[in-house]
Amino acid sequence: MISCPLPTSLETLAPTAAAMENPLAVASNVRHLPRHMLFMSFAAHSKRSGKLQVVSVHQRVKAASSLYSDCDVDVQKPWKTADARLVLEDGSIWKAKSFGASGTQVGEVVFNTSLTGYQEILTDPSYAGQFVLMTNPHIGNTGVNPDDEESSQCFLAGLVIRSLSICTSNWRCTESLGDYLAKRNIMGIYDVDTRAITRRLRQDGSLIGVLSTEESQTDEDLLEIAHKWKIVGVDLISGVSCKAPFVWSQKTHSEWEFHKDQNQVENFHVVAYDFGIKHNILRRLASYGCKVTVVPSTWPATETLKMKPDGVLFSNGPGDPAAVPYAVETVKEIIGKVPVFGICMGHQLLGQALGGKTFKMKFGHHGGNHPVGNLRNGRVEISAQNHNYAVDPASLPAGVEVTHINLNDKSCAGLACAELNLMSLQYHPESSPGPHDSDPAFREFMELMKASKK
């Protein structure tokens, strides 16, 4: 909505009234009349004179344009024009409007089907190196706030949306989305056909893209950047992991705790490997009574075992699990010695450590509405997912059980091995802001550690 200033005096109204009677009579003095009021005058005059007069007034204003074309009024369009381009590696070019930071950035374009929780998506380290396209068209209406962060910073390459809200409406909001991204040097674009791009990604698979607001860069330059940049085989974990161990104690806030009757008597010590861990995983562990020690992705297994943990969690993280053989070796050294829980990247690393293989999916799973089938109890869970790689169940050795499958494409979504006291999920049981169908997985991990102590 565009607001126009209202006249504040009779002197200001006088030329407006004259313009209503004879718009051309005041054309020579147009510099003294706000342009929006002149247009309103023409419309009012035309309404009284009838439909034919509308054409007549339009023609007369056009003919008299020379009377005010040299006025010193600085004319600016009341809307933002396209000033950014998204160039995909397939050669397609998408004009858009920018918000947040400016410049040129390259990344892998993926689409996310979540209807809410864009701030949690922005701060999910698993999106490092990627442009996130939101299929939900209206983004930014709730602003941002410091309580919904999933990490200490934004790791994604950029945000692609259809419609950017021009105002915020939420009691928790402390900042607009545009200002938030600008401060964190994250690029964003809007007024682009996100449905068409999503269909292209579903048909052709995830594509490398270059986002730019720089006019000095030609389309050919941006396309060349897209063709040269690679994400497969790149270690992205080391760029998002913590640098030193730390203890986490914060629980899920009582206002958001959905298991009010939760009474955890035993306290377990869990060492959580940070491959890009989300804060809500740590909150859920703490809420289930765990003392949590977070360690870097390169932390030696020997040092972890010296801590004598009751269990080890291998977290989510970005990129290709085959690009981090050091992490796979760490997992191999720990499994069988203490109970283990892997989430997302942790699930994939467990798959490889057990002798299985992982592969890159066509366009991955990204969203808060993926149905998962629990093969043990027949329960269907609506889950939050964010991954471009999956474990090949056919490559797993005997004794490893596939416990969950994605009901959209039947891909492996969970593993277990009773002999080794391990469990894993390809998706996010801690998902914030939701859904919470899979939160009982943390209870299962507690039971696994409890049984191991007997």
MARLUMVEX-397450 format. One record per residue (C-alpha): residue number from 0; residue in one letter; y, z, x. Coordinates in steps of 0.02 Angstrom, whole numbers, plus 50000, padded with zeros to 5 digits. Each point is the difference from the previous one (the first is absolute). Example, Ala and Ser with C-alpha at 12.3 -4.5 7.8 and 13.67 -1.06 7.14 Angstrom:
BEGIN
<pt k="0" r="A" north="49775" up="50390" east="50615"/>
<pt k="1" r="S" north="50172" up="49967" east="50069"/>
//
This chain:
BEGIN
<pt k="0" r="M" north="50000" up="50000" east="50000"/>
<pt k="1" r="I" north="50172" up="49954" east="50066"/>
<pt k="2" r="S" north="50145" up="50114" east="49955"/>
<pt k="3" r="C" north="50176" up="49934" east="49978"/>
<pt k="4" r="P" north="50157" up="50107" east="50014"/>
<pt k="5" r="L" north="50092" up="50027" east="49836"/>
<pt k="6" r="P" north="50189" up="49972" east="49984"/>
<pt k="7" r="T" north="50101" up="50159" east="50013"/>
<pt k="8" r="S" north="50171" up="49950" east="49936"/>
<pt k="9" r="L" north="50087" up="49895" east="49867"/>
<pt k="10" r="E" north="50073" up="49893" east="50138"/>
<pt k="11" r="T" north="49826" up="49952" east="50055"/>
<pt k="12" r="L" north="49951" up="49961" east="49821"/>
<pt k="13" r="A" north="50150" up="49888" east="49967"/>
<pt k="14" r="P" north="49942" up="49846" east="50097"/>
<pt k="15" r="T" north="49827" up="50026" east="49927"/>
<pt k="16" r="A" north="50068" up="49989" east="49824"/>
<pt k="17" r="A" north="50098" up="49845" east="50046"/>
<pt k="18" r="A" north="49846" up="49922" east="50074"/>
<pt k="19" r="M" north="49907" up="50030" east="49838"/>
<pt k="20" r="E" north="50130" up="49895" east="49906"/>
<pt k="21" r="N" north="50021" up="49867" east="50132"/>
<pt k="22" r="P" north="49889" up="50015" east="50155"/>
<pt k="23" r="L" north="50089" up="49860" east="50093"/>
<pt k="24" r="A" north="50171" up="50078" east="49977"/>
<pt k="25" r="V" north="49961" up="50135" east="50124"/>
<pt k="26" r="A" north="49900" up="49896" east="50121"/>
<pt k="27" r="S" north="50145" up="49989" east="50122"/>
<pt k="28" r="N" north="50008" up="50191" east="50006"/>
<pt k="29" r="V" north="49813" up="50022" east="50019"/>
<pt k="30" r="R" north="50023" up="50093" east="50163"/>
<pt k="31" r="H" north="50068" up="50146" east="49895"/>
<pt k="32" r="L" north="49853" up="49998" east="49880"/>
<pt k="33" r="P" north="49827" up="50063" east="50049"/>
<pt k="34" r="R" north="49881" up="49854" east="49990"/>
<pt k="35" r="H" north="49872" up="50089" east="49892"/>
<pt k="36" r="M" north="50138" up="50034" east="49872"/>
<pt k="37" r="L" north="50050" up="49817" east="49999"/>
<pt k="38" r="F" north="49821" up="49950" east="49963"/>
<pt k="39" r="M" north="49993" up="50131" east="49862"/>
<pt k="40" r="S" north="50162" up="49927" east="49932"/>
<pt k="41" r="F" north="49928" up="49825" east="49991"/>
<pt k="42" r="A" north="49845" up="50066" east="49914"/>
<pt k="43" r="A" north="50101" up="50098" east="49871"/>
<pt k="44" r="H" north="50115" up="49852" east="49966"/>
<pt k="45" r="S" north="49851" up="49884" east="49982"/>
<pt k="46" r="K" north="49912" up="50119" east="49880"/>
<pt k="47" r="R" north="50149" up="49995" east="49882"/>
<pt k="48" r="S" north="50019" up="49811" east="50016"/>
<pt k="49" r="G" north="49819" up="49953" east="49967"/>
<pt k="50" r="K" north="49863" up="49911" east="50097"/>
<pt k="51" r="L" north="50098" up="49838" east="50025"/>
<pt k="52" r="Q" north="50143" up="50097" east="50076"/>
<pt k="53" r="V" north="49883" up="50075" east="50131"/>
<pt k="54" r="V" north="49971" up="49827" east="50072"/>
<pt k="55" r="S" north="50185" up="49963" east="49989"/>
<pt k="56" r="V" north="50051" up="50158" east="50093"/>
<pt k="57" r="H" north="49867" up="49970" east="50131"/>
<pt k="58" r="Q" north="50064" up="49825" east="50030"/>
<pt k="59" r="R" north="50181" up="50055" east="50007"/>
<pt k="60" r="V" north="49961" up="50140" east="50123"/>
<pt k="61" r="K" north="49908" up="49876" east="50110"/>
<pt k="62" r="A" north="50146" up="49878" east="49991"/>
<pt k="63" r="A" north="50124" up="50136" east="50041"/>
<pt k="64" r="S" north="49899" up="50069" east="50145"/>
<pt k="65" r="S" north="50129" up="49932" east="50122"/>
<pt k="66" r="L" north="50125" up="50124" east="49932"/>
<pt k="67" r="Y" north="49905" up="50147" east="50072"/>
<pt k="68" r="S" north="49881" up="49929" east="50129"/>
<pt k="69" r="D" north="50118" up="50046" east="50140"/>
<pt k="70" r="C" north="50022" up="50181" east="49946"/>
<pt k="71" r="D" north="49964" up="50133" east="50131"/>
<pt k="72" r="V" north="49865" up="50089" east="49900"/>
<pt k="73" r="D" north="49846" up="50028" east="50110"/>
<pt k="74" r="V" north="49858" up="49941" east="49889"/>
<pt k="75" r="Q" north="49831" up="50085" east="50029"/>
<pt k="76" r="K" north="49842" up="49976" east="49899"/>
<pt k="77" r="P" north="49950" up="50161" east="49912"/>
<pt k="78" r="W" north="49819" up="49975" east="50054"/>
<pt k="79" r="K" north="49909" up="49988" east="50165"/>
<pt k="80" r="T" north="49944" up="49827" east="50054"/>
<pt k="81" r="A" north="49841" up="49956" east="50095"/>
<pt k="82" r="D" north="50022" up="50047" east="50183"/>
<pt k="83" r="A" north="49821" up="50021" east="50061"/>
<pt k="84" r="R" north="49843" up="49897" east="50024"/>
<pt k="85" r="L" north="49816" up="50042" east="50003"/>
<pt k="86" r="V" north="49907" up="49865" east="50096"/>
<pt k="87" r="L" north="49810" up="50006" east="49986"/>
<pt k="88" r="E" north="49880" up="49927" east="50126"/>
<pt k="89" r="D" north="49944" up="49869" east="49873"/>
<pt k="90" r="G" north="50175" up="49924" east="50012"/>
<pt k="91" r="S" north="50067" up="50064" east="49833"/>
<pt k="92" r="I" north="50179" up="50065" east="50000"/>
<pt k="93" r="W" north="50060" up="50129" east="49874"/>
<pt k="94" r="K" north="50187" up="50029" east="49977"/>
<pt k="95" r="A" north="50049" up="50178" east="49953"/>
<pt k="96" r="K" north="50135" up="50132" east="50006"/>
<pt k="97" r="S" north="49995" up="50135" east="50132"/>
<pt k="98" r="F" north="50017" up="50188" east="49992"/>
<pt k="99" r="G" north="49967" up="50136" east="50127"/>
<pt k="100" r="A" north="50010" up="49941" east="50180"/>
<pt k="101" r="S" north="50042" up="49824" east="50060"/>
<pt k="102" r="G" north="49931" up="49893" east="50141"/>
<pt k="103" r="T" north="49833" up="49913" east="50027"/>
<pt k="104" r="Q" north="49829" up="50082" east="49982"/>
<pt k="105" r="V" north="49820" up="49936" east="50002"/>
<pt k="106" r="G" north="49848" up="50074" east="49915"/>
<pt k="107" r="E" north="49847" up="49970" east="49893"/>
<pt k="108" r="V" north="50042" up="49981" east="49815"/>
<pt k="109" r="V" north="49890" up="50101" east="49879"/>
<pt k="110" r="F" north="50025" up="50040" east="49816"/>
<pt k="111" r="N" north="49990" up="50173" east="49921"/>
<pt k="112" r="T" north="49961" up="50020" east="49814"/>
<pt k="113" r="S" north="50061" up="50180" east="49980"/>
<pt k="114" r="L" north="50118" up="50032" east="49855"/>
<pt k="115" r="T" north="50082" up="50150" east="50082"/>
<pt k="116" r="G" north="50006" up="50092" east="50166"/>
<pt k="117" r="Y" north="50098" up="49874" east="50103"/>
<pt k="118" r="Q" north="50068" up="50137" east="50114"/>
<pt k="119" r="E" north="49823" up="50058" east="50042"/>
<pt k="120" r="I" north="49958" up="49818" east="50038"/>
<pt k="121" r="L" north="50151" up="49980" east="50112"/>
<pt k="122" r="T" north="49949" up="50152" east="50104"/>
<pt k="123" r="D" north="49813" up="49963" east="50008"/>
<pt k="124" r="P" north="49964" up="49966" east="50185"/>
<pt k="125" r="S" north="49855" up="49886" east="49950"/>
<pt k="126" r="Y" north="50130" up="49866" east="49957"/>
<pt k="127" r="A" north="50058" up="49983" east="50181"/>
<pt k="128" r="G" north="50026" up="49816" east="50042"/>
<pt k="129" r="Q" north="50002" up="49945" east="49818"/>
<pt k="130" r="F" north="50124" up="49940" east="49869"/>
<pt k="131" r="V" north="49958" up="50085" east="49836"/>
<pt k="132" r="L" north="50029" up="49895" east="49845"/>
<pt k="133" r="M" north="50006" up="50104" east="49841"/>
<pt k="134" r="T" north="49926" up="49912" east="49847"/>
<pt k="135" r="N" north="50089" up="50123" east="49886"/>
<pt k="136" r="P" north="50165" up="49909" east="49973"/>
<pt k="137" r="H" north="50123" up="50144" east="49984"/>
<pt k="138" r="I" north="50020" up="50105" east="50158"/>
<pt k="139" r="G" north="50129" up="50129" east="50052"/>
<pt k="140" r="N" north="50038" up="50079" east="49832"/>
<pt k="141" r="T" north="49945" up="50174" east="50055"/>
<pt k="142" r="G" north="50084" up="49994" east="50170"/>
<pt k="143" r="V" north="49923" up="50102" east="50141"/>
<pt k="144" r="N" north="49986" up="50184" east="50043"/>
<pt k="145" r="P" north="49941" up="50100" east="50152"/>
<pt k="146" r="D" north="49850" up="50078" east="49910"/>
<pt k="147" r="D" north="49900" up="49839" east="49973"/>
<pt k="148" r="E" north="49985" up="49947" east="50181"/>
<pt k="149" r="E" north="49824" up="49963" east="50063"/>
<pt k="150" r="S" north="50054" up="50000" east="50182"/>
<pt k="151" r="S" north="50153" up="50034" east="50106"/>
<pt k="152" r="Q" north="50059" up="49818" east="49998"/>
<pt k="153" r="C" north="49975" up="49826" east="49926"/>
<pt k="154" r="F" north="49876" up="49896" east="50098"/>
<pt k="155" r="L" north="49990" up="49844" east="49892"/>
<pt k="156" r="A" north="50088" up="49839" east="50054"/>
<pt k="157" r="G" north="50092" up="49970" east="49836"/>
<pt k="158" r="L" north="50003" up="50009" east="49811"/>
<pt k="159" r="V" north="49993" up="49852" east="49879"/>
<pt k="160" r="I" north="50044" up="50029" east="49816"/>
<pt k="161" r="R" north="50050" up="49903" east="49846"/>
<pt k="162" r="S" north="50141" up="50107" east="49931"/>
<pt k="163" r="L" north="50101" up="50135" east="50088"/>
<pt k="164" r="S" north="50068" up="50134" east="49886"/>
<pt k="165" r="I" north="50189" up="50013" east="50013"/>
<pt k="166" r="C" north="49997" up="50184" east="49952"/>
<pt k="167" r="T" north="49884" up="50149" east="50015"/>
<pt k="168" r="S" north="49942" up="50113" east="49860"/>
<pt k="169" r="N" north="49897" up="50148" east="50060"/>
<pt k="170" r="W" north="50044" up="50183" east="50018"/>
<pt k="171" r="R" north="49915" up="50009" east="50171"/>
<pt k="172" r="C" north="50093" up="49850" east="50072"/>
<pt k="173" r="T" north="50107" up="50032" east="50155"/>
<pt k="174" r="E" north="50028" up="49822" east="50060"/>
<pt k="175" r="S" north="49988" up="49820" east="49942"/>
<pt k="176" r="L" north="49858" up="49890" east="50062"/>
<pt k="177" r="G" north="50119" up="49880" east="50088"/>
<pt k="178" r="D" north="50090" up="50137" east="50097"/>
<pt k="179" r="Y" north="49833" up="50079" east="50044"/>
<pt k="180" r="L" north="49932" up="49839" east="50075"/>
<pt k="181" r="A" north="50162" up="49960" east="50091"/>
<pt k="182" r="K" north="50000" up="50169" east="50088"/>
<pt k="183" r="R" north="49821" up="49970" east="50057"/>
<pt k="184" r="N" north="50032" up="49820" east="50054"/>
<pt k="185" r="I" north="49875" up="49930" east="49874"/>
<pt k="186" r="M" north="50035" up="49829" east="49924"/>
<pt k="187" r="G" north="49981" up="49965" east="49815"/>
<pt k="188" r="I" north="50023" up="49849" east="49888"/>
<pt k="189" r="Y" north="50012" up="49978" east="49811"/>
<pt k="190" r="D" north="50028" up="49864" east="49870"/>
<pt k="191" r="V" north="49849" up="49907" east="50067"/>
<pt k="192" r="D" north="49853" up="49937" east="49897"/>
<pt k="193" r="T" north="49875" up="50136" east="50042"/>
<pt k="194" r="R" north="49874" up="49934" east="49872"/>
<pt k="195" r="A" north="49993" up="49831" east="50085"/>
<pt k="196" r="I" north="49981" up="50079" east="50172"/>
<pt k="197" r="T" north="49862" up="50115" east="49936"/>
<pt k="198" r="R" north="49904" up="49853" east="49928"/>
<pt k="199" r="R" north="50016" up="49912" east="50167"/>
<pt k="200" r="L" north="49933" up="50153" east="50093"/>
<pt k="201" r="R" north="49854" up="50017" east="49879"/>
<pt k="202" r="Q" north="49957" up="49817" east="50023"/>
<pt k="203" r="D" north="50029" up="49980" east="50187"/>
<pt k="204" r="G" north="49982" up="50180" east="50061"/>
<pt k="205" r="S" north="50126" up="50110" east="50090"/>
<pt k="206" r="L" north="50130" up="49897" east="50093"/>
<pt k="207" r="I" north="50113" up="50035" east="50148"/>
<pt k="208" r="G" north="50183" up="49991" east="49949"/>
<pt k="209" r="V" north="50170" up="50011" east="50081"/>
<pt k="210" r="L" north="50145" up="50079" east="49909"/>
<pt k="211" r="S" north="50175" up="49957" east="50059"/>
<pt k="212" r="T" north="50183" up="50019" east="49951"/>
<pt k="213" r="E" north="50061" up="49908" east="50156"/>
<pt k="214" r="E" north="50074" up="49829" east="49967"/>
<pt k="215" r="S" north="49981" up="49956" east="50184"/>
<pt k="216" r="Q" north="49812" up="49995" east="49977"/>
<pt k="217" r="T" north="49938" up="49834" east="49928"/>
<pt k="218" r="D" north="49852" up="49989" east="49883"/>
<pt k="219" r="E" north="49903" up="49918" east="50141"/>
<pt k="220" r="D" north="50041" up="50145" east="50117"/>
<pt k="221" r="L" north="49936" up="50127" east="49874"/>
<pt k="222" r="L" north="49842" up="49899" east="49967"/>
<pt k="223" r="E" north="49964" up="49994" east="50186"/>
<pt k="224" r="I" north="50017" up="50190" east="50009"/>
<pt k="225" r="A" north="49876" up="50017" east="49857"/>
<pt k="226" r="H" north="49874" up="49885" east="50085"/>
<pt k="227" r="K" north="50009" up="50094" east="50167"/>
<pt k="228" r="W" north="49987" up="50177" east="49932"/>
<pt k="229" r="K" north="49827" up="50079" east="49978"/>
<pt k="230" r="I" north="49942" up="50162" east="49919"/>
<pt k="231" r="V" north="49811" up="49982" east="50017"/>
<pt k="232" r="G" north="49932" up="50089" east="50154"/>
<pt k="233" r="V" north="50161" up="50100" east="50027"/>
<pt k="234" r="D" north="49996" up="50190" east="50023"/>
<pt k="235" r="L" north="50125" up="50063" east="49871"/>
<pt k="236" r="I" north="49933" up="50177" east="49996"/>
<pt k="237" r="S" north="50079" up="50054" east="50164"/>
<pt k="238" r="G" north="50173" up="49959" east="49932"/>
<pt k="239" r="V" north="49986" up="50114" east="49848"/>
<pt k="240" r="S" north="49899" up="50147" east="50065"/>
<pt k="241" r="C" north="50076" up="50167" east="50052"/>
<pt k="242" r="K" north="50024" up="50031" east="50186"/>
<pt k="243" r="A" north="49937" up="50180" east="50009"/>
<pt k="244" r="P" north="49893" up="50117" east="49893"/>
<pt k="245" r="F" north="50082" up="50106" east="49865"/>
<pt k="246" r="V" north="49947" up="50117" east="49861"/>
<pt k="247" r="W" north="50030" up="49954" east="49817"/>
<pt k="248" r="S" north="50012" up="50137" east="49869"/>
<pt k="249" r="Q" north="50100" up="49928" east="49854"/>
<pt k="250" r="K" north="49902" up="49992" east="49837"/>
<pt k="251" r="T" north="50030" up="49894" east="49847"/>
<pt k="252" r="H" north="50152" up="50074" east="49913"/>
<pt k="253" r="S" north="49952" up="50106" east="49850"/>
<pt k="254" r="E" north="50106" up="49887" east="49890"/>
<pt k="255" r="W" north="49887" up="49852" east="50042"/>
<pt k="256" r="E" north="49833" up="50089" east="50020"/>
<pt k="257" r="F" north="49880" up="49930" east="49870"/>
<pt k="258" r="H" north="49855" up="50120" east="50037"/>
<pt k="259" r="K" north="50082" up="50162" east="49943"/>
<pt k="260" r="D" north="49834" up="50095" east="50001"/>
<pt k="261" r="Q" north="49965" up="49959" east="50182"/>
<pt k="262" r="N" north="49937" up="50154" east="50091"/>
<pt k="263" r="Q" north="49937" up="49964" east="50174"/>
<pt k="264" r="V" north="49925" up="50159" east="50074"/>
<pt k="265" r="E" north="49941" up="49933" east="50167"/>
<pt k="266" r="N" north="50123" up="49935" east="50127"/>
<pt k="267" r="F" north="49942" up="49851" east="50101"/>
<pt k="268" r="H" north="50078" up="49934" east="50160"/>
<pt k="269" r="V" north="50016" up="49810" east="49990"/>
<pt k="270" r="V" north="50056" up="49890" east="50144"/>
<pt k="271" r="A" north="50085" up="49845" east="49929"/>
<pt k="272" r="Y" north="50014" up="49846" east="50110"/>
<pt k="273" r="D" north="50167" up="49917" east="49970"/>
<pt k="274" r="F" north="49972" up="49812" east="49993"/>
<pt k="275" r="G" north="50152" up="49991" east="49883"/>
<pt k="276" r="I" north="49960" up="50148" east="49888"/>
<pt k="277" r="K" north="50094" up="50025" east="49837"/>
<pt k="278" r="H" north="50079" up="50168" east="49966"/>
<pt k="279" r="N" north="49911" up="50019" east="49834"/>
<pt k="280" r="I" north="49829" up="49996" east="50086"/>
<pt k="281" r="L" north="50058" up="50150" east="50100"/>
<pt k="282" r="R" north="50072" up="50086" east="49845"/>
<pt k="283" r="R" north="49836" up="49979" east="49906"/>
<pt k="284" r="L" north="49899" up="50072" east="50145"/>
<pt k="285" r="A" north="50118" up="50149" east="50008"/>
<pt k="286" r="S" north="49991" up="50021" east="49811"/>
<pt k="287" r="Y" north="49811" up="50012" east="50013"/>
<pt k="288" r="G" north="50018" up="50144" east="50122"/>
<pt k="289" r="C" north="49989" up="49910" east="50166"/>
<pt k="290" r="K" north="50087" up="50040" east="50161"/>
<pt k="291" r="V" north="50047" up="49826" east="50062"/>
<pt k="292" r="T" north="50029" up="49948" east="50181"/>
<pt k="293" r="V" north="50065" up="49822" east="50018"/>
<pt k="294" r="V" north="49961" up="49909" east="50162"/>
<pt k="295" r="P" north="50053" up="49830" east="50070"/>
<pt k="296" r="S" north="49891" up="49846" east="49983"/>
<pt k="297" r="T" north="49955" up="50007" east="50186"/>
<pt k="298" r="W" north="49951" up="50184" east="49998"/>
<pt k="299" r="P" north="49835" up="50021" east="50095"/>
<pt k="300" r="A" north="49847" up="50047" east="49898"/>
<pt k="301" r="T" north="49958" up="50134" east="50128"/>
<pt k="302" r="E" north="50166" up="50087" east="49968"/>
<pt k="303" r="T" north="49971" up="49993" east="49813"/>
<pt k="304" r="L" north="49828" up="50079" east="50015"/>
<pt k="305" r="K" north="50073" up="50138" east="50109"/>
<pt k="306" r="M" north="50105" up="50051" east="49850"/>
<pt k="307" r="K" north="49836" up="50037" east="49907"/>
<pt k="308" r="P" north="50060" up="49922" east="49837"/>
<pt k="309" r="D" north="49902" up="50018" east="49838"/>
<pt k="310" r="G" north="50031" up="49816" east="49968"/>
<pt k="311" r="V" north="50093" up="49846" east="50063"/>
<pt k="312" r="L" north="50100" up="49878" east="49896"/>
<pt k="313" r="F" north="50033" up="49822" east="50058"/>
<pt k="314" r="S" north="50155" up="49940" east="49910"/>
<pt k="315" r="N" north="50069" up="49839" east="49931"/>
<pt k="316" r="G" north="50095" up="49882" east="50114"/>
<pt k="317" r="P" north="50064" up="49822" east="50021"/>
<pt k="318" r="G" north="49922" up="49843" east="50067"/>
<pt k="319" r="D" north="49834" up="49940" east="50065"/>
<pt k="320" r="P" north="49866" up="50134" east="50035"/>
<pt k="321" r="A" north="49920" up="49883" east="50127"/>
<pt k="322" r="A" north="50161" up="50008" east="50102"/>
<pt k="323" r="V" north="49980" up="50186" east="50037"/>
<pt k="324" r="P" north="49833" up="50021" east="50090"/>
<pt k="325" r="Y" north="50060" up="50164" east="50076"/>
<pt k="326" r="A" north="50009" up="50074" east="49824"/>
<pt k="327" r="V" north="49824" up="49938" east="49960"/>
<pt k="328" r="E" north="49935" up="50086" east="50157"/>
<pt k="329" r="T" north="50084" up="50162" east="49949"/>
<pt k="330" r="V" north="49917" up="49992" east="49829"/>
<pt k="331" r="K" north="49831" up="49967" east="50081"/>
<pt k="332" r="E" north="50017" up="50156" east="50108"/>
<pt k="333" r="I" north="50041" up="50112" east="49851"/>
<pt k="334" r="I" north="49883" up="49944" east="49860"/>
<pt k="335" r="G" north="49843" up="50105" east="49988"/>
<pt k="336" r="K" north="50082" up="50150" east="50083"/>
<pt k="337" r="V" north="50116" up="50055" east="49857"/>
<pt k="338" r="P" north="50024" up="49942" east="49819"/>
<pt k="339" r="V" north="50111" up="49846" east="49992"/>
<pt k="340" r="F" north="50110" up="49921" east="49865"/>
<pt k="341" r="G" north="50076" up="49826" east="50025"/>
<pt k="342" r="I" north="50138" up="49925" east="49893"/>
<pt k="343" r="C" north="50050" up="49816" east="50003"/>
<pt k="344" r="M" north="50013" up="49957" east="50186"/>
<pt k="345" r="G" north="49892" up="50153" east="50033"/>
<pt k="346" r="H" north="49869" up="49926" east="49883"/>
<pt k="347" r="Q" north="50002" up="49836" east="50096"/>
<pt k="348" r="L" north="49987" up="50088" east="50169"/>
<pt k="349" r="L" north="49851" up="50099" east="49935"/>
<pt k="350" r="G" north="49919" up="49838" east="49945"/>
<pt k="351" r="Q" north="50019" up="49928" east="50173"/>
<pt k="352" r="A" north="49945" up="50161" east="50086"/>
<pt k="353" r="L" north="49840" up="49998" east="49895"/>
<pt k="354" r="G" north="49961" up="49824" east="50061"/>
<pt k="355" r="G" north="50077" up="49901" east="49858"/>
<pt k="356" r="K" north="50130" up="49861" east="50002"/>
<pt k="357" r="T" north="50169" up="49980" east="49919"/>
<pt k="358" r="F" north="50086" up="49842" east="49941"/>
<pt k="359" r="K" north="50173" up="49945" east="49944"/>
<pt k="360" r="M" north="50017" up="49977" east="49813"/>
<pt k="361" r="K" north="50086" up="49851" east="49921"/>
<pt k="362" r="F" north="50151" up="50096" east="49936"/>
<pt k="363" r="G" north="49941" up="50180" east="50005"/>
<pt k="364" r="H" north="50020" up="50140" east="49874"/>
<pt k="365" r="H" north="50174" up="50071" east="49975"/>
<pt k="366" r="G" north="50046" up="50097" east="49844"/>
<pt k="367" r="G" north="49977" up="50153" east="49892"/>
<pt k="368" r="N" north="49886" up="49926" east="49868"/>
<pt k="369" r="H" north="49836" up="49946" east="50084"/>
<pt k="370" r="P" north="49840" up="50049" east="49907"/>
<pt k="371" r="V" north="49864" up="50076" east="50109"/>
<pt k="372" r="G" north="49820" up="50033" east="49948"/>
<pt k="373" r="N" north="49917" up="50161" east="50061"/>
<pt k="374" r="L" north="49819" up="49944" east="50022"/>
<pt k="375" r="R" north="49937" up="50179" east="50007"/>
<pt k="376" r="N" north="50058" up="50058" east="49829"/>
<pt k="377" r="G" north="50054" up="49840" east="49913"/>
<pt k="378" r="R" north="50179" up="50060" east="49987"/>
<pt k="379" r="V" north="50143" up="49874" east="50006"/>
<pt k="380" r="E" north="50156" up="50053" east="50093"/>
<pt k="381" r="I" north="50170" up="49916" east="49998"/>
<pt k="382" r="S" north="50056" up="50005" east="50180"/>
<pt k="383" r="A" north="50145" up="49965" east="50117"/>
<pt k="384" r="Q" north="49954" up="49880" east="50140"/>
<pt k="385" r="N" north="50084" up="49922" east="50151"/>
<pt k="386" r="H" north="49891" up="49904" east="50122"/>
<pt k="387" r="N" north="49971" up="49824" east="50063"/>
<pt k="388" r="Y" north="49831" up="50034" east="50081"/>
<pt k="389" r="A" north="49833" up="50056" east="49931"/>
<pt k="390" r="V" north="49828" up="50056" east="50060"/>
<pt k="391" r="D" north="49858" up="49876" east="49980"/>
<pt k="392" r="P" north="49863" up="50103" east="49914"/>
<pt k="393" r="A" north="49865" up="49878" east="50054"/>
<pt k="394" r="S" north="50035" up="50044" east="50182"/>
<pt k="395" r="L" north="49972" up="50187" east="49979"/>
<pt k="396" r="P" north="49840" up="50080" east="50066"/>
<pt k="397" r="A" north="49868" up="50087" east="49896"/>
<pt k="398" r="G" north="50047" up="50176" east="49945"/>
<pt k="399" r="V" north="50182" up="49955" east="49964"/>
<pt k="400" r="E" north="50034" up="50001" east="49813"/>
<pt k="401" r="V" north="50133" up="49896" east="49910"/>
<pt k="402" r="T" north="50068" up="50127" east="49876"/>
<pt k="403" r="H" north="50147" up="49904" east="49923"/>
<pt k="404" r="I" north="50044" up="49818" east="49965"/>
<pt k="405" r="N" north="50161" up="49916" east="49948"/>
<pt k="406" r="L" north="49966" up="49935" east="49825"/>
<pt k="407" r="N" north="50118" up="49852" east="50021"/>
<pt k="408" r="D" north="49906" up="49916" east="50142"/>
<pt k="409" r="K" north="49848" up="50114" east="50032"/>
<pt k="410" r="S" north="50058" up="50038" east="50178"/>
<pt k="411" r="C" north="49945" up="50162" east="50085"/>
<pt k="412" r="A" north="50113" up="50144" east="49952"/>
<pt k="413" r="G" north="49904" up="50153" east="50060"/>
<pt k="414" r="L" north="49863" up="50054" east="50121"/>
<pt k="415" r="A" north="49895" up="50155" east="50031"/>
<pt k="416" r="C" north="49863" up="50055" east="50118"/>
<pt k="417" r="A" north="49917" up="50166" east="49958"/>
<pt k="418" r="E" north="49916" up="50013" east="50170"/>
<pt k="419" r="L" north="50167" up="49989" east="50092"/>
<pt k="420" r="N" north="50103" up="50102" east="49874"/>
<pt k="421" r="L" north="50127" up="49861" east="49974"/>
<pt k="422" r="M" north="50089" up="49921" east="49853"/>
<pt k="423" r="S" north="50136" up="49869" east="49986"/>
<pt k="424" r="L" north="50107" up="49907" east="49875"/>
<pt k="425" r="Q" north="50088" up="49833" east="50021"/>
<pt k="426" r="Y" north="50139" up="50055" east="49883"/>
<pt k="427" r="H" north="50118" up="50148" east="49983"/>
<pt k="428" r="P" north="49934" up="50155" east="49909"/>
<pt k="429" r="E" north="50165" up="50089" east="50035"/>
<pt k="430" r="S" north="50102" up="49860" east="49921"/>
<pt k="431" r="S" north="50179" up="50047" east="49966"/>
<pt k="432" r="P" north="50076" up="49984" east="49873"/>
<pt k="433" r="G" north="49827" up="49962" east="49929"/>
<pt k="434" r="P" north="49875" up="49968" east="49927"/>
<pt k="435" r="H" north="49903" up="50160" east="50035"/>
<pt k="436" r="D" north="49827" up="49947" east="49943"/>
<pt k="437" r="S" north="49930" up="50009" east="50177"/>
<pt k="438" r="D" north="50071" up="50169" east="50053"/>
<pt k="439" r="P" north="49828" up="50082" east="49977"/>
<pt k="440" r="A" north="49951" up="49913" east="50163"/>
<pt k="441" r="F" north="50091" up="50140" east="50091"/>
<pt k="442" r="R" north="49892" up="50126" east="49908"/>
<pt k="443" r="E" north="49847" up="49903" east="50060"/>
<pt k="444" r="F" north="50063" up="50013" east="50178"/>
<pt k="445" r="M" north="50020" up="50189" east="49977"/>
<pt k="446" r="E" north="49820" up="50011" east="49939"/>
<pt k="447" r="L" north="49941" up="49897" east="50148"/>
<pt k="448" r="M" north="50083" up="50121" east="50121"/>
<pt k="449" r="K" north="49937" up="50150" east="49902"/>
<pt k="450" r="A" north="49821" up="49939" east="50004"/>
<pt k="451" r="S" north="50013" up="49964" east="50187"/>
<pt k="452" r="K" north="50050" up="50180" east="50037"/>
<pt k="453" r="K" north="49844" up="50073" east="49920"/>
//
